[in-house]
Amino acid sequence: MSDDNKETGKRLREAREFLLKIQTKEDLAEFLKIAGITQEQLKNYESGRTAVPSPLLVLLYELGINPTYILTGEGTKFAGNPSGMIVKAATLGEIDKSQDIKLLKLNPALTSEDSKFRILRAVAGNISKLIEQNE
């Protein structure tokens, strides 16, 4: 077990706990189901015994977490995609979690292209407002 894997595991646990905290009703069992992993596998990833697999990093990215941050600790925690903007804005209190975060619920449909486009269209108004505020 390398020190790099341990640090990656700590950041993975931090990201998972963070995502579950901002979700309205989701729990660890739901996260495991959506990620397609067992609790034992998650323990192995978070402890650094096993490297975090690419499919889990992709899921985290789709949910708004920067996989580079998970792997290296560098950069922002938030992905540079619409999900990342929403998660960051919800964290900072810039948008109403109850209205917008529900679009990012741990949902297996997030991996389908149609769902991604529906989510993007649904949140486009808020993203535009955030971009305008930051300019």
C-alpha positions in Angstrom: 0.0 0.0 0.0 1.7 3.2 -1.2 1.4 6.6 0.6 0.0 7.9 -2.7 -2.8 5.4 -2.6 -3.5 6.4 1.1 -3.7 10.1 0.2 -5.9 9.3 -2.8 -8.2 7.2 -0.6 -8.5 10.1 1.9 -9.5 12.4 -0.9 -12.0 9.9 -2.2 -13.6 9.5 1.2 -13.8 13.3 1.5 -15.4 13.6 -1.9 -17.9 10.8 -1.2 -18.9 12.3 2.2 -19.2 15.7 0.6 -21.4 14.4 -2.2 -23.6 12.6 0.2 -23.9 15.6 2.4 -25.2 17.9 -0.3 -27.6 15.3 -1.7 -31.1 15.5 -0.2 -31.9 11.9 0.6 -29.1 9.7 -0.6 -27.0 7.5 1.6 -23.9 5.2 1.4 -25.9 2.2 0.1 -27.3 4.3 -2.8 -23.8 5.6 -3.6 -22.5 2.0 -3.7 -25.3 0.9 -5.9 -24.8 3.7 -8.4 -21.0 3.2 -8.4 -21.5 -0.5 -8.9 -19.1 -1.4 -6.1 -19.4 -3.2 -2.7 -18.8 -1.6 0.7 -15.6 -3.7 1.0 -14.3 -2.4 -2.3 -15.0 1.2 -1.2 -13.1 0.5 2.0 -10.2 -0.8 0.0 -10.1 2.3 -2.2 -10.5 4.7 0.7 -7.8 3.0 2.8 -5.4 3.0 -0.1 -5.2 -0.8 -0.3 -6.5 -0.7 -3.9 -6.1 2.0 -6.5 -9.3 3.9 -7.4 -10.7 2.5 -10.6 -11.4 4.7 -13.7 -15.1 4.0 -13.7 -15.5 5.4 -10.2 -13.4 8.5 -11.2 -15.7 9.0 -14.2 -18.8 8.8 -12.0 -17.3 11.3 -9.5 -16.6 13.6 -12.5 -20.2 13.3 -13.7 -21.3 14.2 -10.2 -19.1 17.3 -10.1 -15.9 16.2 -8.5 -12.5 16.7 -10.2 -10.7 13.4 -10.7 -7.3 15.1 -10.8 -7.9 16.4 -7.3 -8.8 12.9 -6.2 -5.7 11.3 -7.7 -3.1 14.0 -7.0 -4.6 16.5 -4.6 -3.9 19.3 -7.1 -6.4 21.8 -8.4 -9.9 22.4 -7.3 -12.2 19.8 -5.8 -14.9 20.7 -8.3 -15.0 19.4 -11.8 -14.8 21.8 -14.7 -18.2 20.7 -16.0 -21.8 21.9 -15.3 -22.2 19.5 -12.4 -19.0 20.9 -10.8 -20.3 24.4 -11.2 -23.6 23.5 -9.5 -22.0 21.6 -6.7 -19.6 24.4 -6.0 -22.4 27.0 -6.2 -24.6 25.0 -3.8 -21.7 24.6 -1.4 -21.1 28.4 -1.4 -24.8 29.0 -1.0 -25.1 30.7 -4.4 -28.0 28.6 -5.5 -30.9 26.9 -3.7 -29.8 23.3 -3.0 -33.4 22.1 -2.8 -34.1 23.3 -6.3 -30.9 22.6 -8.2 -29.0 19.9 -6.4 -31.8 17.4 -6.9 -30.7 17.4 -10.6 -27.4 15.9 -9.5 -28.8 13.1 -7.3 -26.8 9.9 -7.5 -28.7 8.5 -10.4 -27.6 5.8 -12.8 -29.3 7.7 -15.6 -26.6 10.3 -15.4 -24.4 8.1 -17.5 -26.8 8.2 -20.5 -26.2 10.9 -23.0 -29.9 11.9 -23.1 -29.9 12.4 -19.4 -26.8 14.5 -19.5 -28.3 16.8 -22.1 -31.6 17.1 -20.1 -29.6 18.0 -17.0 -27.6 20.6 -18.9 -30.7 22.2 -20.3 -32.4 22.2 -16.9 -29.6 24.0 -15.2 -28.4 26.3 -18.0 -30.3 29.3 -16.6 -28.5 29.0 -13.2 -25.1 28.4 -14.8 -25.5 31.5 -17.0 -26.4 33.6 -13.9 -23.3 32.3 -12.1 -21.0 33.0 -15.1 -22.4 36.5 -15.4 -21.9 37.1 -11.6 -18.2 35.9 -11.9 -17.4 38.1 -14.9 
